[in-house]
Amino acid sequence: MQKLKALKSELQAHYKVRELGLFGSFVRGEQHEASDIDILVDFTDDASFFDLVRLADFLEEQLQRRVDIVTKDSLRVELRESVLRETVAI
């Protein structure tokens, strides 16, 4: 999470990220060697799918782990409330 905090300004400047948060196994302390990092992202209004892909590639390179980028709009209805409750803002 510290690495994400350190990268936040760069993510906002270059990847159209408005806000981001961490959820999933890393928040719950249940991660293991093969766990991905689940990141909830709020993009600026002019962001595209290409920006999401670029962000995922950049974060995987920086964090040396697979990342799963999720937007609030893409959350499945049945998971939305629990993901939002669990998310820790970066």
Contacts in CASP RR format, 6 or more apart in sequence:
PFRMAT RR
TARGET T0000
AUTHOR 0000-0000-0000
METHOD contacts of the structure
MODEL  1
MQKLKALKSELQAHYKVRELGLFGSFVRGEQHEASDIDILVDFTDDASFF
DLVRLADFLEEQLQRRVDIVTKDSLRVELRESVLRETVAI
1 22 0 8 1.000
1 26 0 8 1.000
1 88 0 8 1.000
1 90 0 8 1.000
3 62 0 8 1.000
3 63 0 8 1.000
4 20 0 8 1.000
4 21 0 8 1.000
4 22 0 8 1.000
4 39 0 8 1.000
4 59 0 8 1.000
4 63 0 8 1.000
4 90 0 8 1.000
5 90 0 8 1.000
7 59 0 8 1.000
7 62 0 8 1.000
8 17 0 8 1.000
8 20 0 8 1.000
8 90 0 8 1.000
11 17 0 8 1.000
11 20 0 8 1.000
11 55 0 8 1.000
11 58 0 8 1.000
12 18 0 8 1.000
15 51 0 8 1.000
15 54 0 8 1.000
15 55 0 8 1.000
15 58 0 8 1.000
16 43 0 8 1.000
16 44 0 8 1.000
16 46 0 8 1.000
16 47 0 8 1.000
16 51 0 8 1.000
17 41 0 8 1.000
17 42 0 8 1.000
17 43 0 8 1.000
17 44 0 8 1.000
17 55 0 8 1.000
18 42 0 8 1.000
18 43 0 8 1.000
18 44 0 8 1.000
19 41 0 8 1.000
19 42 0 8 1.000
19 89 0 8 1.000
19 90 0 8 1.000
20 39 0 8 1.000
20 40 0 8 1.000
20 41 0 8 1.000
20 42 0 8 1.000
20 89 0 8 1.000
20 90 0 8 1.000
21 39 0 8 1.000
21 40 0 8 1.000
21 41 0 8 1.000
21 87 0 8 1.000
21 88 0 8 1.000
21 89 0 8 1.000
21 90 0 8 1.000
22 37 0 8 1.000
22 38 0 8 1.000
22 39 0 8 1.000
22 40 0 8 1.000
22 87 0 8 1.000
22 88 0 8 1.000
22 90 0 8 1.000
23 38 0 8 1.000
23 39 0 8 1.000
23 40 0 8 1.000
23 83 0 8 1.000
23 86 0 8 1.000
23 87 0 8 1.000
23 88 0 8 1.000
24 30 0 8 1.000
24 38 0 8 1.000
24 83 0 8 1.000
24 86 0 8 1.000
25 31 0 8 1.000
25 32 0 8 1.000
25 35 0 8 1.000
25 38 0 8 1.000
26 35 0 8 1.000
26 37 0 8 1.000
26 38 0 8 1.000
27 86 0 8 1.000
27 87 0 8 1.000
27 88 0 8 1.000
28 86 0 8 1.000
35 65 0 8 1.000
36 65 0 8 1.000
36 66 0 8 1.000
36 67 0 8 1.000
36 68 0 8 1.000
37 59 0 8 1.000
37 63 0 8 1.000
37 65 0 8 1.000
37 66 0 8 1.000
37 67 0 8 1.000
37 68 0 8 1.000
38 67 0 8 1.000
38 68 0 8 1.000
38 70 0 8 1.000
39 59 0 8 1.000
39 67 0 8 1.000
39 68 0 8 1.000
39 69 0 8 1.000
39 70 0 8 1.000
40 70 0 8 1.000
40 71 0 8 1.000
40 72 0 8 1.000
40 83 0 8 1.000
40 84 0 8 1.000
40 87 0 8 1.000
41 52 0 8 1.000
41 55 0 8 1.000
41 69 0 8 1.000
41 70 0 8 1.000
41 71 0 8 1.000
42 71 0 8 1.000
42 72 0 8 1.000
43 51 0 8 1.000
43 52 0 8 1.000
43 71 0 8 1.000
52 69 0 8 1.000
52 71 0 8 1.000
55 69 0 8 1.000
56 67 0 8 1.000
56 69 0 8 1.000
59 67 0 8 1.000
59 69 0 8 1.000
60 66 0 8 1.000
60 67 0 8 1.000
70 83 0 8 1.000
72 80 0 8 1.000
72 84 0 8 1.000
75 83 0 8 1.000
75 84 0 8 1.000
END
